[in-house]
C-alpha cells in the first residue's frame, strides 16, 4: 500500500509554494544546516524590535550556571503595568535544537502573555546552546538552569513562583517536556502547566506521519533525522533528551498539546496525549486539519493559525485562573 501525505490547508500550501526551500526545511542535511540557520535568522526580530512593544519591559540577563558552569542568557519581558504576582511563561524557541535564538517567535509569545491574568504574564525566553556544536544535554541543562533560577527569583521579576508554565514549539516543546519530566522526578521545581506546540518528542520518528511527510510540508523526516543525529551525537537517547522515551508519564502537570494533521510530529504528539491520559493525567489535544509544522510562524494570518492562538489562550487562561489545577 502506498503512503500518501494528508492534504495541506490551501492558505498554508500557497504560502509554502511561494517560500520554497530551504524555508520549508525539507531534506536538510548536516551540509545544509547553515542554510536553515540563515532562514530562521532572517525570520527573527531584533532585540530593539521586540523591546518596542510598550506592553512589556524587555531586559537581557545572564542566569548563573550550576557549580561554576557558564551562565545562561535569557530575555525577561515583564508586563509594563504589573506590580507583581504575574504568571510566568518560561519559553524555549524552535529550530530543531540546531538553529534559532531566544528572539525567534518571541512577539507571538508576548501577544499570548499580554492576554493572561489581570496584568499579563512575565515571559522568560531561554537562549540555549545549539547542536551539533553543543549536543545533549547542553540545551536541556540550559533550560533547566533557567527554570530553577526563575523558580527562585520569580518575585524579583514580577512573577508568581506558584504559577510557572513551560511553553515551547517544536524543539522548544522538546525542552519544555524534558524539563517537566525532570521537575517531576527531582521535585525541585513546581510546574503549573506545560504548553507544547507541535513537539519534537521522539528520536525514533517511527509513526506513519513521519513516512507520509517525506519530502512534503515543513520539517520532513530527513530534516528531523539530521537534527536528532546532531543532538544525540551517537549517544543513546534518554527521556530528558527524547521525552517519548519516558516509561511513566504519571505526575506531569496539566498539558496543552497541538499539532497539524500534515506534519511529521503528528503521531508522536497524539501518542503523548494518549499516554498522559492512560497515566491518569490532564491533557488537552488539538490536531489542526491541514496544518503543517510551524504553521503559525510561517503563515500567522491564516485561519487555522488564528484558531490555534485562540485555543492556546483559552487553555492558559483557565489554567492560571485555577481551572487547570489538580484537585
ABEGO torsion letter per residue (X at the ends): XBBBBBBBBAAAAAAAAAAEOAAAGBGBBAAAAAAAAAAAAAABBBAAAAAABAABBBBBBBBBBBGGBBBBBBBBBBBAABAEGBBBBBBBBBGGGABEBAABGAAAAAAAAAABEAAEBBBBBBBBBBOAABBOAAAAAAAAAAAAAAAAAAAAAGBBAABBBBBBBEAAAAAAAAAAAAAAAAGABBBABBBBBGBBABAAGABAAAAAABGBEBGBAAAAAAAAAAAAGGBBBBAAABAAABABABGBBBBBBBBBABBAAAAAAAAAAAAAAAAGBBBBBBBBBGBBBGAAAABAABAAAAAAAAAAAAAAAAAAAGAABBX
